[in-house]
Each structure stands twice: as C-alpha cells, then as structure tokens.
Amino acid sequence: IVRGPRPGLVMMSCRDACDCDFHLGEVLVSEAEVSCRGVTGYGMVTGNDPRRALARAAAAAIMNGDDRLLKERLQRLAARAAKELAARRAAEAALSAKTRVRFDLMPGS
C-alpha cells in the first residue's frame, strides 16, 4: 500500500438540458494507491468505502502490469461478480414488478 485509503472531495460537474455545464457540488470519495510487482495502481470510488478503493487500486495495478495469469484470474473474478450482480438485480426487478399497478385495467377507468 503506497497510500492507504483516505476520504476526499471532488467537484461533480454536470451538463443540463440546455447543454450547459454546471457544478452540482462536492461529492465524497475514497481513494487509495498500491504497488504490485513494481506497477502502481490508483483507485477512487464514490462514498466512504476504503475497502473498495483499495480493491480498485489493486485491480488497476494488476491490469497495468504484465502478469497474464494474474490478469486472467482477476477477469474471471470480475466476470463471476458481474453475473452475481446481474442475478441480484434481476431478482429485485422481479420483486418490484409484482407491485406495478396497471391503471388501464382497473375497474371504472
């Protein structure tokens, strides 16, 4: 760990419906920097989440390095996590779909 996780603030810039840039305000972030086998990785995530910032920095160091096996392992881990997240989101969408009200089918409409 080159620089341990720490909180910070960054200015969030947005573009409005009239295509004009404006500053929405400051956003809390967590950032970290690590070195893996001589390769530095930096990670920044929104919110107060030091573990996720470290994980992102470690992933950046691995992906910027030249260890093909380590990259493949990280990619498999990320693919598995993406599948789990997609399944969780689908389950949540199915639950919320049960609460949908169709007003065109209600009596007296």
Protein Blocks (a to p, Z undefined) as FASTA:
>chain_A
ZZacdddddddddddfkopacdfbdcddddddddeehiacddddedjdfklmmmmmmmmm
mmmmmcfklmmmmmmmmmmmmmmmmmmmmmmmmmmmmmpccfklpghZZ
